Amino acid sequence: MPLTFHRYFAQRAAIAAAALLWVASFALNASAATGESESEVAAIAIDILSPTAGEIVRNRVHVAAIRGTARSGVKDPLDFDVMIAIDVSKSTRFPSGIDVDEDGDVGFNPHEELIAPGMYHEDVVCSDPDDSILSAEIQAARILIDSLTAGRSRVGVLTFSGEVDLETGERASPNQKDAQLRVAMTDDFNAAKEELDEIHREGSHGATNFSAAIRLAVVELVGLTGSKSKARPRARRMLQFLTDGVPTFPYGRGDTPDAEDTEEAINAARLARKAGLTINSFALGRYALESPVATTEMARLTGGVYTPVRNPGEILAFLRSVSFANIEDVVITNLTTNDISYDVHLSPDGSFSGFVPVGTGRNTVQVTVLASDGGENSVSLNVDFEQSGLTENELVVELERVRKRNKKMMLMLERKRIEAFRERQKGVITIEAEKDEGDDE
């Protein structure tokens, strides 16, 4: 990520409200220390979808919903075409490490646990198949799709593996297709999710061919000959690439990674770059992290993000955390009441929605956006609010809930500020001690 942990929280608080002067000061100091300048960051566009100008917001509680979109680095509204590539190779049968199906039991590998003999068949590598790495990939794809805005974004789904000849260990056929298009680019998100269920039912099989997946994504996103998708020239083309391993095909044996397999994947990424694709790669689990040359290069060559996911189950959170619109965070502030909302839902395509505390009458609300490159921009709007159907006791309870949530956030930010201050002080003490030692000599 482009921001350090301390600096991220500092900038987030700094953009929230002028009333929080100490936070703003800390963020500005951090920015100055890194030598950032306005010329180094891209322009940020913010569009407020609701409430509209002149609209009166009515609610039982003193809270107003704010919805909008944000994007960085582009002048015009931008659409997104997102292809999700799912690794269905045989290794995705193994446990993800979390309770994906939320049945109360976390699937485990019987071969790695002390259990009574005969409890599981010797071929079973995950006690609950619905908690497998494949299951986590499927659920992560579902969560990502649910977070996108239909119309602004389209999705497609492909799977990749590679059938193996049981005698030779090599490809079963020289002409086999190691990547299959499961969903052509569409804004019918329900249809896409139904196909995800089918992929899950079919299960894991075969080896791992990165190149085949990337090349198929190029064909579909660009609309080349043989494509089943209609290309959108204005859309930003994204490939979300999920894998729990390293490329083992199209060369050699399916259980052995060869240098040629990695080079083939990198060459496919170069083709993707020429076609205008951005590849965000996600390496799941220990084996994917032991030799991530292909996944890191695929992202680097296309200007995407490489995300290591040591615990495969965490892909449920990581997949939808990478922004297509280059937006890192959104904060909504009521400048009239000095209330801040950190409870903002931000989608990868830059769509956002959140709730901010408001008072009766006119409120001046500011929406501030932090881009992935560290740039910031704000827009203000007037929100006219009328309370409807809320008792006095309910109002007190709701406002107290909101204030407690914001207080917890501010305490966390204060703690981060203190930690950063202490680290700076340690540095000063160390320098002084070294200086004294030099004087003694």
C-alpha positions as CSV (number, residue, x, y, z in Angstrom):
1,M,0.0,0.0,0.0
2,P,1.3,3.6,-0.7
3,L,0.6,4.8,2.9
4,T,2.3,3.6,6.1
5,F,0.0,2.4,8.9
6,H,0.6,5.5,11.1
7,R,0.4,7.9,8.2
8,Y,-2.8,6.3,6.8
9,F,-4.7,6.9,10.1
10,A,-3.2,10.4,10.4
11,Q,-4.3,11.5,7.0
12,R,-7.7,9.9,7.5
13,A,-8.3,11.9,10.6
14,A,-6.8,15.1,9.1
15,I,-9.2,15.2,6.2
16,A,-12.2,14.6,8.5
17,A,-12.8,18.0,10.1
18,A,-11.2,21.3,10.8
19,A,-12.2,21.0,14.4
20,L,-9.6,18.2,14.8
21,L,-6.6,20.5,14.5
22,W,-4.1,18.2,16.2
23,V,-4.9,15.4,13.7
24,A,-4.6,17.7,10.8
25,S,-1.3,19.0,12.0
26,F,0.1,15.5,12.4
27,A,-1.0,14.6,8.9
28,L,0.6,17.7,7.4
29,N,3.8,17.0,9.2
30,A,3.9,13.4,7.9
31,S,3.2,14.6,4.4
32,A,6.0,17.1,4.6
33,A,8.4,14.5,5.9
34,T,7.9,12.4,2.8
35,G,8.4,15.3,0.4
36,E,5.0,15.0,-1.2
37,S,3.8,17.8,-3.4
38,E,0.5,18.6,-5.2
39,S,2.2,17.9,-8.5
40,E,2.8,14.3,-7.6
41,V,-0.8,13.3,-7.1
42,A,-3.6,12.8,-9.6
43,A,-6.9,14.8,-9.7
44,I,-9.8,13.4,-7.8
45,A,-13.4,13.7,-8.9
46,I,-16.3,13.3,-6.5
47,D,-20.0,13.1,-7.4
48,I,-22.8,13.2,-4.8
49,L,-25.8,11.1,-5.9
50,S,-27.9,11.6,-2.8
51,P,-29.3,13.6,-1.3
52,T,-30.0,15.8,-4.3
53,A,-30.0,19.6,-4.2
54,G,-33.1,21.0,-2.4
55,E,-34.1,17.5,-1.1
56,I,-35.3,17.4,2.5
57,V,-33.9,14.4,4.4
58,R,-36.4,12.8,6.8
59,N,-35.4,10.0,9.2
60,R,-36.5,8.6,12.6
61,V,-33.0,9.3,13.9
62,H,-30.7,12.3,13.4
63,V,-28.7,10.6,10.7
64,A,-28.5,11.3,7.0
65,A,-27.4,8.8,4.3
66,I,-24.9,10.1,1.8
67,R,-24.2,8.3,-1.5
68,G,-21.8,9.1,-4.3
69,T,-18.9,8.1,-6.4
70,A,-15.2,9.0,-6.4
71,R,-12.4,8.4,-8.9
72,S,-8.8,9.4,-9.2
73,G,-6.6,10.1,-12.2
74,V,-9.5,10.5,-14.8
75,K,-11.5,13.5,-15.8
76,D,-14.7,11.8,-17.1
77,P,-17.0,9.3,-15.5
78,L,-15.5,5.8,-15.8
79,D,-17.0,2.4,-16.1
80,F,-15.3,-0.8,-15.0
81,D,-15.1,-4.2,-16.7
82,V,-14.0,-6.7,-14.1
83,M,-13.0,-10.3,-15.0
84,I,-12.5,-12.6,-12.0
85,A,-10.1,-15.5,-12.6
86,I,-10.5,-18.4,-10.2
87,D,-7.9,-21.1,-9.7
88,V,-9.7,-24.4,-9.6
89,S,-6.5,-26.6,-9.6
90,K,-6.4,-29.7,-7.5
91,S,-4.6,-28.0,-4.6
92,T,-7.6,-25.7,-3.9
93,R,-9.3,-28.8,-2.2
94,F,-7.2,-28.0,0.9
95,P,-8.6,-26.1,3.9
96,S,-8.8,-22.3,3.7
97,G,-8.4,-21.9,7.4
98,I,-11.8,-20.3,8.1
99,D,-15.4,-21.4,8.4
100,V,-16.5,-20.3,4.9
101,D,-19.9,-21.8,5.1
102,E,-20.5,-20.5,8.6
103,D,-21.7,-23.9,9.9
104,G,-19.8,-23.5,13.2
105,D,-17.0,-26.0,12.2
106,V,-13.7,-25.0,10.5
107,G,-12.6,-27.5,7.9
108,F,-9.1,-29.1,8.6
109,N,-6.8,-31.5,6.9
110,P,-7.2,-34.9,8.6
111,H,-3.6,-35.8,7.6
112,E,-2.2,-33.0,9.7
113,E,-4.3,-33.7,12.9
114,L,-4.2,-36.3,15.6
115,I,-7.5,-38.1,15.0
116,A,-8.7,-41.7,15.2
117,P,-7.8,-43.9,12.2
118,G,-10.6,-44.4,9.7
119,M,-12.6,-41.3,10.6
120,Y,-11.9,-39.9,7.1
121,H,-11.1,-41.5,3.8
122,E,-7.4,-41.3,2.9
123,D,-8.3,-39.1,-0.1
124,V,-9.9,-36.4,2.1
125,V,-7.8,-33.3,2.6
126,C,-10.4,-31.0,4.0
127,S,-12.9,-32.3,6.6
128,D,-15.5,-29.8,5.4
129,P,-15.3,-29.3,1.6
130,D,-17.3,-26.1,2.0
131,D,-14.4,-24.6,3.9
132,S,-11.8,-25.3,1.1
133,I,-9.6,-22.8,-0.6
134,L,-11.9,-23.0,-3.6
135,S,-14.9,-22.3,-1.4
136,A,-13.1,-19.2,-0.1
137,E,-12.3,-18.0,-3.7
138,I,-16.0,-18.5,-4.6
139,Q,-17.3,-16.6,-1.6
140,A,-14.8,-13.8,-2.1
141,A,-15.9,-13.4,-5.7
142,R,-19.5,-13.3,-4.5
143,I,-18.7,-10.6,-2.0
144,L,-16.8,-8.6,-4.7
145,I,-19.7,-8.8,-7.1
146,D,-22.2,-7.7,-4.4
147,S,-20.0,-4.6,-3.7
148,L,-20.1,-3.4,-7.3
149,T,-22.6,-1.1,-8.9
150,A,-24.5,-2.7,-11.8
151,G,-24.4,-0.5,-14.9
152,R,-21.2,1.3,-13.8
153,S,-19.5,-2.1,-13.5
154,R,-19.7,-5.3,-15.4
155,V,-18.3,-8.7,-14.3
156,G,-17.1,-11.8,-15.9
157,V,-15.8,-15.1,-14.5
158,L,-13.3,-17.6,-15.8
159,T,-11.7,-20.6,-14.2
160,F,-8.2,-22.1,-14.9
161,S,-6.4,-25.3,-14.1
162,G,-5.1,-27.8,-16.7
163,E,-6.0,-31.4,-17.2
164,V,-3.2,-33.9,-16.5
165,D,-2.3,-37.2,-18.2
166,L,-2.2,-39.6,-15.3
167,E,0.6,-41.6,-16.9
168,T,3.0,-38.9,-17.9
169,G,2.0,-36.1,-15.6
170,E,2.0,-33.7,-18.5
171,R,-0.9,-32.1,-20.3
172,A,-3.6,-34.6,-21.3
173,S,-3.8,-33.0,-24.8
174,P,-1.6,-30.5,-26.6
175,N,-4.7,-28.7,-27.7
176,Q,-6.6,-28.6,-24.4
177,K,-8.0,-25.4,-23.1
178,D,-6.7,-24.8,-19.6
179,A,-9.0,-21.8,-19.0
180,Q,-12.7,-21.7,-19.5
181,L,-15.0,-18.7,-19.7
182,R,-17.9,-19.2,-17.3
183,V,-19.6,-15.8,-17.4
184,A,-19.2,-13.4,-20.3
185,M,-19.0,-9.7,-19.3
186,T,-22.4,-8.8,-17.9
187,D,-24.2,-6.5,-15.5
188,D,-26.6,-9.4,-14.5
189,F,-24.9,-10.0,-11.2
190,N,-27.4,-12.7,-10.1
191,A,-26.5,-14.8,-13.1
192,A,-22.8,-14.5,-12.4
193,K,-23.3,-15.6,-8.8
194,E,-25.4,-18.6,-9.9
195,E,-22.5,-19.7,-12.1
196,L,-20.2,-19.4,-9.1
197,D,-22.3,-22.0,-7.4
198,E,-21.9,-24.3,-10.4
199,I,-18.1,-23.8,-10.2
200,H,-18.2,-24.8,-6.6
201,R,-20.2,-27.9,-7.3
202,E,-17.7,-29.1,-10.0
203,G,-14.9,-28.9,-7.5
204,S,-11.1,-28.8,-7.8
205,H,-9.0,-30.6,-10.5
206,G,-5.9,-30.4,-12.6
207,A,-2.7,-28.3,-12.6
208,T,-2.2,-24.5,-12.9
209,N,-1.9,-22.6,-16.1
210,F,-1.6,-18.8,-15.4
211,S,-0.9,-17.9,-19.1
212,A,-4.2,-19.5,-20.3
213,A,-6.2,-17.5,-17.8
214,I,-4.6,-14.2,-18.7
215,R,-4.9,-14.7,-22.4
216,L,-8.6,-15.6,-22.2
217,A,-9.2,-12.5,-20.1
218,V,-7.6,-10.4,-22.8
219,V,-9.8,-11.9,-25.5
220,E,-13.0,-11.2,-23.5
221,L,-12.2,-7.8,-22.1
222,V,-10.9,-6.4,-25.4
223,G,-13.6,-8.2,-27.5
224,L,-11.1,-10.0,-29.8
225,T,-12.1,-12.6,-32.4
226,G,-13.9,-15.5,-30.6
227,S,-14.9,-13.4,-27.7
228,K,-18.4,-13.9,-26.1
229,S,-18.3,-10.5,-24.5
230,K,-19.0,-7.1,-26.0
231,A,-16.1,-4.7,-25.3
232,R,-16.7,-1.3,-23.8
233,P,-14.0,1.1,-25.1
234,R,-14.5,3.6,-22.2
235,A,-14.4,1.0,-19.5
236,R,-11.3,0.4,-17.4
237,R,-10.3,-3.3,-17.9
238,M,-9.5,-5.1,-14.6
239,L,-8.4,-8.8,-14.0
240,Q,-8.8,-10.0,-10.5
241,F,-6.5,-13.0,-10.5
242,L,-6.8,-15.6,-7.6
243,T,-4.4,-18.5,-7.2
244,D,-3.1,-20.7,-4.4
245,G,0.0,-21.8,-6.2
246,V,2.6,-21.1,-9.0
247,P,2.2,-21.8,-12.7
248,T,2.9,-25.5,-13.6
249,F,1.6,-25.5,-17.2
250,P,1.7,-25.3,-20.2
251,Y,5.2,-26.9,-20.0
252,G,6.5,-30.1,-18.3
253,R,4.7,-31.9,-15.6
254,G,1.6,-30.5,-13.9
255,D,3.0,-31.1,-10.4
256,T,6.3,-29.3,-11.1
257,P,6.8,-25.6,-11.7
258,D,9.2,-24.8,-14.5
259,A,10.9,-21.6,-15.4
260,E,9.2,-21.7,-18.8
261,D,5.8,-21.8,-17.1
262,T,6.6,-18.6,-15.2
263,E,8.0,-16.9,-18.3
264,E,4.9,-17.8,-20.2
265,A,2.7,-16.2,-17.5
266,I,4.9,-13.0,-17.6
267,N,4.7,-12.9,-21.4
268,A,0.9,-13.1,-21.2
269,A,1.0,-10.2,-18.7
270,R,2.9,-8.2,-21.2
271,L,0.2,-8.9,-23.7
272,A,-2.4,-7.8,-21.2
273,R,-0.6,-4.5,-20.6
274,K,-0.6,-3.8,-24.4
275,A,-4.3,-4.5,-24.4
276,G,-5.0,-2.0,-21.5
277,L,-5.6,-4.5,-18.8
278,T,-4.7,-4.0,-15.1
279,I,-4.0,-7.3,-13.2
280,N,-4.6,-7.4,-9.5
281,S,-3.0,-10.7,-8.3
282,F,-3.8,-12.4,-5.1
283,A,-1.5,-15.2,-3.9
284,L,-3.3,-17.5,-1.4
285,G,-1.4,-19.6,1.2
286,R,2.1,-20.7,1.9
287,Y,2.8,-22.3,-1.4
288,A,1.7,-19.3,-3.4
289,L,4.0,-17.1,-1.3
290,E,7.1,-19.3,-1.5
291,S,7.8,-18.3,-5.1
292,P,5.5,-15.4,-6.1
293,V,7.6,-14.3,-9.1
294,A,4.8,-14.7,-11.6
295,T,2.0,-13.1,-9.5
296,T,4.2,-10.1,-8.5
297,E,5.4,-9.5,-12.1
298,M,1.8,-9.8,-13.5
299,A,0.7,-7.0,-11.2
300,R,3.8,-4.9,-11.7
301,L,3.8,-5.0,-15.5
302,T,0.2,-4.0,-15.7
303,G,0.1,-1.3,-13.0
304,G,-1.9,-3.5,-10.7
305,V,-1.6,-4.6,-7.0
306,Y,0.0,-7.8,-5.8
307,T,-1.7,-9.0,-2.5
308,P,-0.2,-11.8,-0.5
309,V,-2.8,-13.7,1.5
310,R,-1.0,-16.0,3.9
311,N,-4.3,-17.4,5.4
312,P,-6.3,-18.3,2.2
313,G,-9.6,-17.7,4.0
314,E,-8.7,-14.0,4.3
315,I,-9.3,-13.6,0.6
316,L,-12.9,-12.9,1.6
317,A,-11.8,-9.5,2.8
318,F,-8.8,-8.8,0.6
319,L,-10.4,-9.3,-2.8
320,R,-12.8,-6.4,-2.4
321,S,-10.3,-4.2,-0.7
322,V,-8.3,-3.3,-3.8
323,S,-9.8,-0.2,-5.4
324,F,-10.3,0.0,-9.2
325,A,-10.9,3.7,-8.9
326,N,-7.7,4.3,-7.0
327,I,-9.6,5.5,-4.0
328,E,-8.3,4.6,-0.5
329,D,-10.9,6.1,1.9
330,V,-13.9,8.4,2.2
331,V,-14.8,10.4,5.3
332,I,-18.0,12.3,5.8
333,T,-18.1,15.3,8.2
334,N,-20.9,17.5,9.4
335,L,-19.2,20.9,9.7
336,T,-22.2,22.3,11.4
337,T,-22.2,19.9,14.3
338,N,-18.6,18.8,14.1
339,D,-19.7,15.1,13.9
340,I,-17.7,12.7,11.8
341,S,-18.7,9.4,10.2
342,Y,-16.0,6.8,9.7
343,D,-18.8,4.2,9.0
344,V,-18.6,4.6,5.2
345,H,-18.9,1.7,2.9
346,L,-16.5,2.1,0.0
347,S,-16.7,-0.2,-3.1
348,P,-13.7,-1.1,-5.4
349,D,-15.4,0.9,-8.2
350,G,-15.4,4.1,-6.1
351,S,-19.0,4.0,-5.1
352,F,-19.6,4.9,-1.5
353,S,-22.4,5.2,1.0
354,G,-22.3,6.3,4.6
355,F,-24.3,7.9,7.4
356,V,-23.4,11.1,9.2
357,P,-25.1,12.6,12.3
358,V,-27.2,15.7,11.5
359,G,-29.2,18.3,13.4
360,T,-32.7,19.6,12.6
361,G,-32.6,22.2,9.9
362,R,-29.7,22.9,7.5
363,N,-26.4,21.1,7.9
364,T,-23.2,21.7,5.9
365,V,-21.7,18.3,5.1
366,Q,-18.3,17.7,3.7
367,V,-17.2,14.6,1.8
368,T,-13.4,14.1,1.7
369,V,-11.7,11.5,-0.4
370,L,-8.2,10.1,0.0
371,A,-6.7,8.6,-3.1
372,S,-4.3,5.7,-3.3
373,D,-1.5,8.0,-4.3
374,G,-2.0,10.2,-1.2
375,G,-4.0,12.9,-2.9
376,E,-7.1,14.4,-1.3
377,N,-10.1,16.3,-2.4
378,S,-13.4,17.5,-0.7
379,V,-16.8,18.6,-1.8
380,S,-19.5,20.2,0.4
381,L,-23.3,20.0,0.3
382,N,-26.2,21.4,2.3
383,V,-28.4,18.7,3.9
384,D,-31.8,19.9,5.2
385,F,-33.0,17.5,7.8
386,E,-36.4,16.9,9.5
387,Q,-37.0,14.3,12.2
388,S,-39.9,11.9,11.7
389,G,-41.4,9.5,14.1
390,L,-38.7,9.3,16.8
391,T,-39.3,9.5,20.5
392,E,-37.0,11.7,22.6
393,N,-35.6,8.6,24.3
394,E,-34.9,6.9,21.0
395,L,-33.1,10.0,19.8
396,V,-30.9,10.1,22.9
397,V,-30.0,6.4,22.6
398,E,-29.1,6.7,18.9
399,L,-27.0,9.9,19.2
400,E,-25.1,8.3,22.1
401,R,-24.4,5.2,20.0
402,V,-23.0,7.4,17.2
403,R,-20.9,9.5,19.5
404,K,-19.5,6.4,21.3
405,R,-18.5,4.9,18.0
406,N,-16.8,8.1,16.9
407,K,-15.1,8.5,20.3
408,K,-13.6,5.0,20.0
409,M,-12.2,5.9,16.6
410,M,-10.7,9.2,17.9
411,L,-9.1,7.4,20.9
412,M,-7.5,5.0,18.5
413,L,-6.2,7.8,16.4
414,E,-4.8,9.6,19.5
415,R,-3.0,6.4,20.5
416,K,-1.4,6.2,17.0
417,R,-0.3,9.8,17.3
418,I,1.3,9.1,20.7
419,E,3.0,6.0,19.4
420,A,4.4,8.0,16.5
421,F,5.6,10.7,18.8
422,R,7.3,8.2,21.1
423,E,9.1,6.7,18.1
424,R,10.3,10.1,17.1
425,Q,11.5,10.7,20.6
426,K,13.4,7.4,20.7
427,G,15.1,8.5,17.5
428,V,16.2,11.8,19.0
429,I,17.5,10.1,22.1
430,T,19.5,7.6,20.0
431,I,21.0,10.4,18.0
432,E,22.0,12.3,21.1
433,A,23.5,9.2,22.7
434,E,25.6,8.5,19.6
435,K,26.7,12.2,19.6
436,D,27.8,12.0,23.3
437,E,29.7,8.8,22.6
438,G,31.5,10.6,19.7
439,D,32.4,13.5,22.0
440,D,33.9,11.2,24.6
441,E,36.1,9.6,22.1
